[in-house]
Structure formats: structure tokens, C-alpha cells
């Protein structure tokens, strides 16, 4: 696995760098396969990235919007109009302002009372789009990810059942500390991507980030360690605050 750690000034610098990576991946995929599949993340730094892609004319003009297929790494058990919905955030920041058709967006139906039904339906949609056989995982061109201050990523939280959902692409995950159901891609599904980009900001993330990148492999405690593309690139974009304890990484 090809891993790179870049330490940038702040969230705005991360969003700009992520936008360059996003466009580069999109252009290559569109040229080679005629389609670019990306799994979107929730959170404030991804939101800044999405806004940049549609608001900055130089960036917007480079994105092959007609070739893009948008998916989601996880979702809360809420409807698409709810303030906590990752779909709503991505729609407000980017999708509603971009020249994409509804069929280019596959959301997770968090409004279902049964989160497992939402997970199974999302898994089916991914199987159909990627034309998967049993036991196969989707190969996203790009998976965007964040990390919590306790080392969670997507909705893969420490000590939860989704860390052991072998063979599944998407699952419901009960997160006791939040008293909430989540729907999330599994680690093997996300790790099958051609490229994974983590975006991490804030001094509260510094200890967990050091543990994830430089500590022992303890994915039960630090699920972010599970996102390791076996046959792809892993890029960590972290700000100086989150990266303040790191001894690795290229400071830009």
C-alpha cells in the first residue's frame, strides 16, 4: 500500500489540496473508464471541499461532472432533509449546485425505521452499479474519510459490531455512546478503493491520529487503522493542530 501523510496549515488548505486530488482522480477515471465513482464523507472539512469544487470557477471547470457517480460512506438514521443528514450537507454544499442528474447520486435511505433495510438496499445498489459477484467488493475510484477524536472513521466506531461484518459491503451499526443507529460501508468495502483520502483537523484529534499512524495496530480501539487500500493509494491530509504529535509526515 502506498501511504502518504501531508501536514497542512489548516482546514482550508486541506480542502484545496483535496480538491486537486479529487480532480486528478476524476480526470484519470473519466478518461480510462468513462466514469468516476466517489464515496462522500460528512464533516466540516469535506463540506469545504464540496463547496470549493462548485464555487471556484477554475476547479469547477476541470471536474468531469457528466462522468461522476456519487455515493456515501455512511449516513445517520435520519431523513434526507434532516440537519444531521450527510446527504443533505453534500446536497447543499455541492450536489444542488453541480451539473449532475439525480441518477448520478446514490444515497443511503436513513429515513427507514429499520436501519438494516437501508444498509441492505444500499448494498444492493452498489452491487448493481459495480456489477459485483457474491463476495466481491466495490472498487470506488475515491473514498473520502474523516476521523473522530477517538479514532473512528465512517460510522465504524471502536468496539462496534460493524468492525466484524465480514463479507458485507454496508451494514447498520448501533453506536451506544451516541444512542444511535448508523449505516456505514464496511472497512473491507472502503479499503477496496483505488484511493482513500483522510481529512483530519483539530488539536483534539492529535493523540488518536498519532496512535493510528504511528502506534501498534489496534483496530478495535482505532477503526481508522482498518482503512488501508490493499491495491491503491492512501493519503492523509491533516492540519498542523491534528498533526502536532506526529513524527512522520511531510509538512507543507
N, C-alpha and C positions, 0 to 999 in steps of 0.2 A: 504494500500500500504506500502511496505517495502522500506524505503528510507535510503540511507547511503551516507555520504559525507566524502571523504578522501582527505586530503591536502598533496600533494607530492612535492618533491623538484623542479622538472622541467618536461618538455615535455618528455624527455627520460624515466624518472621514471614512468610517466603516461602510456606511450606506453608499457613498460614492465609489469606493473600491468594489463593493459587492455588485454595484450596477455594471461596472466594467466587466466583471467576471460573468455576470448574468448574460450580458450582450454577447460576449465572446462565445460562451457555451451555446447560446441560441443561434448565432450565425452559423457555427460549425454544424450543429444538429440539423438545422433547416437545409443547409447545403447538402449534407451527406445523406439524410433520410427523408427530407421534406416535412419533418415535424420536430417540435421541441417540447418535451414533457417536463414540467417543473412542479414540484410539491412545495406549496407555500407554507410559511410559518406565521404564527401570531407573534405579537410583541411590538414594542415601540421602535426598535431598530429596523426590523423588516418593514414596518409601516413607512418609515422614512425612505427606505429603498424603493418601495412600490410608488410612492409619490414622485420621487426623482425620475423614475422611468417614464412617467407620463407627462410630467410638468417641464422637465428640461428638454428643450427642442432638439438639442444635439443628440441626446440619448434616445429620446422617443423615436427619432427618425431612423435609428440603427436597429431597433427591435423588429424582427420579422413577425409582426403581430398576427398575420394571417396563418402562420405555421405553428402557433403556440397552443399547447394544451395545458390548462391549469388544474392542479389537484391540490389537496390539503394534507398536511402531515398529521394533524389532529384537530379535534373540534370538541367544544363543550356541549353538554346536553341541553342546548337552548335552540330556539328557532332562528332563522336567518336574519331576522330584524332585531334580535336582542343585542343590547350593548356589549355583552360578553362574547358574541359570536366572532370567531376568526374569519368566517365568510363575510360577515358584514364589514369588518375592518378592511379586508382586502378589496371588497367591492367599492367602499367609499374612497379608499386611497388610490386604487388603480383600475379595477375592472370596469367600473361605470364610466371612466374617462378614457378608456383604451378602445381602439377599434377591434373588439373581439365579439364574436357571436355567442349566444347562450350555449350552443353545443360545444364550445371550446372550454367550458368551465364545468368541472365535476365536483360538486360539493358533498359534504357529509351531512346527512339529514339528522341533525342534532335535535330536531323537534319531536322525533319519535319518542313515545313514552318508554319503549324498550330500546335501550342503547345497543343491545346485541343485534337487533334487527337493523339498526343504522350501520353497524360495523359490517354485517354480512352483505347488505346491499352495496356498500362502498367497495367491499372486496370483490363482489360480482362485477361491478362497473370496471374495476381495474383489470380483472381477468379478461373481460371482453375487449377493452381498449388495447391491452398489450398482447392479446391472443395467447393467453397462458394455458399450458397444460397443468394437470394436477402436480402440486409440489414445486411449481415454478414461481419465482418472484418477479414483480415488475422491474424493469430497468429504466428508472427515471433518468433523464439527462442531468437533472439537477434537483437536489433536495436541500432546501433551506431549513436551518435549525437554530434554535436558541438554547440557552442553558439556564436553569434556575440556580439559586444560591446554595441549593443542597445537591446539585449535580443532576437534576432531572433534565430530560430533553423530550421533545414532542409531548405526549402525555404518558411517558414512561417514567414513573416515579419510583424512588427507592422502595424495595420490598413489596412491590405490587405484582399481581398475577401476570400482567402483560409482559413482564420480563421473561416469562417461560411459555409463551404462546407459540410453540414450535409448529411450523407448517402453515401458520396463519399469516395473512397479509395485513388485515386490520382487525382489531378487537375492541370490545368495551373494556374499560379499566376503572374499577372502583378505587378512588383515591380517598382513603379515610381521613387524612389530615385536612382535606378540603370539603369533606362530606359531599362528594360529588362524583357522578359518573362522567367519564371522558370516553371518547372514541379516538383511537390512535393507530397509526401504522405501527407494525411490529419492527423491532430492531433489524431482523434479517431482511425485511422488505425494504426498509430505508437504506440499509447497507449495501444493497444490490445496485445502488445508483452509480452512474458514471462519475458523479461529482457531488460531494456534500460540502456545504459551506455553513459553518457555525458563525453566528454573530453574537458577541458577548460584551456587555458594557456594565460598568458599576463596580465600585470597590467591595460591595457585599459579596460579589462572585469570586473574589481573588483566592480565598482558601480552596474552594471547590475546584476552581479552574486549575490551580497548581496540582491538586490531587488527581484530577482527571488526566492531565497531560504528563505529569512527572512522578506520580505516585504509583503504588502497586495496582495491578488490575483487580479491581473490586467492584464489578458492575452492579452487584446487589445494592451497594451503597451509592454508587456513582453511575447511573444508567447511561450518561452521555458517553461513557467509555465503549458502549456497545455499537455506536455508530462509526464503523470502520469499513469503508468500501474495500472489498477484497480485491476488486479489479477496477480501481478508479482513484480519483483524487480527493483528498480531504484537506480543506482549507479552514483554518481558524482565524477569524478576524476579531481581534479583541482590542478594547481601548486601554489606555495606559493605567487606568484605575483597576480594571479587572485583571490586567497582566502584571500588576505591581509586584507580585511574589514570584513570577516566573524567572527561571534561569535560562530557559530555551526561548527561541523566537527571534525574528528579525524586526528590529524597531525601525519604523519608517518615519 
